[in-house]
């Protein structure tokens, strides 16, 4: 009996399509971001799935707004994944 799919060595594409708990090695899909404010260029650390609106500490500009899953970054903000 020959298996069509190798279960011990799955491809990266098939692992990306699976649920986070059904992958070979479980890992979270959330992360932290360094978001730069477009007005004052101040850097703020934001969680990718933030549930509240995050504002800049110095100029009170809204950096991201919550959605059902990942937080949506405001226009003009630049970010870097940590």
Buried (B, 14 or more C-beta within 10 A) or exposed (E): EEEEEEEEEBEEEEEEEEEEEEBEEEEEEEEEBEBBBBEEEBEBEBBBBBEEEBBBEEEEBEBBEBEEEBBEBBEEBEBEEE
